[in-house]
Amino acid sequence: MPHRTEDLKQAIHHFYEGLFQEESIQQSRHKRLEHVILLIRNLAAALAVVLFAVSLFRAPWAYLCKGVAYFLGAAAYVCEIVILTDCFHTKVPHSEMFMAYCFGPMYLLLGVSYFIGY
């Protein structure tokens, strides 16, 4: 039983680290701003997941849900870029930023395509 309790504590700790990324913000020049940006990123990503899940139900507003979800995903990627570049003050190698640079605009295009199709 003590082993499971310790595993649960570690899982909660890892979840908290992933959600708030305290280590990456500690070296930031804009700690307060990046906490807000992290919160926005996490909320946008969570809402996108919920909207994508809701859009699986065959409803007349499914395209609207997907379009909004893609825009929220794009917002989450923009927030990620801001966090990784320390509010655009740090140059990060393109190999690290490749996914955010590709998927952010792609999510915008997908969102627009769902609204056009709606």
HELIX and SHEET records of a PDB file:
HELIX    1   1 PRO A    2  PHE A   20  1                                  19    
HELIX    2   2 GLU A   22  GLN A   26  1                                   5    
HELIX    3   3 LYS A   31  SER A   55  1                                  25    
HELIX    4   4 ALA A   62  LEU A   84  1                                  23    
HELIX    5   5 HIS A   94  GLY A  117  1                                  24    
END                                                                             
